[in-house]
Amino acid sequence: MGILDQGGFWSSVLLLLVVLGIPAAIGIAILRYNLFDIDLVINRTLVYGGLTLAVVGIYVAVVGYLSYL
């Protein structure tokens, strides 16, 4: 029995504040403490994420092709 199990307006508002609050807090911290070197981290994250998706896509294609044979 959690607070979100009962549903209703206030649980939706609380969930919205939590979901939007975390990215907002991260953005404020980056701007306030001049953490602009985070661009390197974001760049690497996007590159490795793209490479991971490419490898998974190739794997799914190969397995799908081989199971079709």
N, C-alpha and C positions, 0 to 999 in steps of 0.2 A: 504494500500500500504506500506508494510514493505520492508526492504532491501532484505529479502529472497524470496519475492513474484516473483521477476523478474527472478530468476534462474541465471545460469551462473557460471563461474569458481570462481569468487571472493566471491560469496555468499557461495559456497561450502567450500572454504578455510576458511572463517570466521567461519562457523558452525563447521568445524573440529577443529579449534583452541579453540573455546569455549568449545566444548565437551571434548577435551583432556586436556585443560588447568585447569579445575576445579579439577579433580583428581590429576593432577600433583602438583598443589598448595597445596592441602591437604597433599600429601605425603612429600613435601618439608617442610611444617610446622611441621609435626610430627618428621621428622629427625632433623630439625634445633633446635627446642625447647625441644627436648628430651621428647616427649609426648608418651613414650612407655607404659604408664599405659592404653593406649587406647585398649590394648589387652582385658581387662575385658569388655569394652563396645562392642567390636566386638564379643566376645564370647557370651555375653548375647543376642546381636542382632541376631546371627545365631541360638541360641537355641530357642528364642521366635519366630523367623521366621519359623523354622522347626515345632514347636508345632502348630503354626497357620495353616501352610499348612496341617498338619495331621488332625486337627479338621475340616478344610474345606473339605478335602478329605473324611473323615468319613461322614460328613453331606451330601455331594453330593451322596455318595454311598447309604446312608440310604434313602434319598429322591428319588433317582432313583429306588431303589428296591421297595419302597412303591408305587411309581407311576406305576410300572410294574404290581403290583397286581391288 
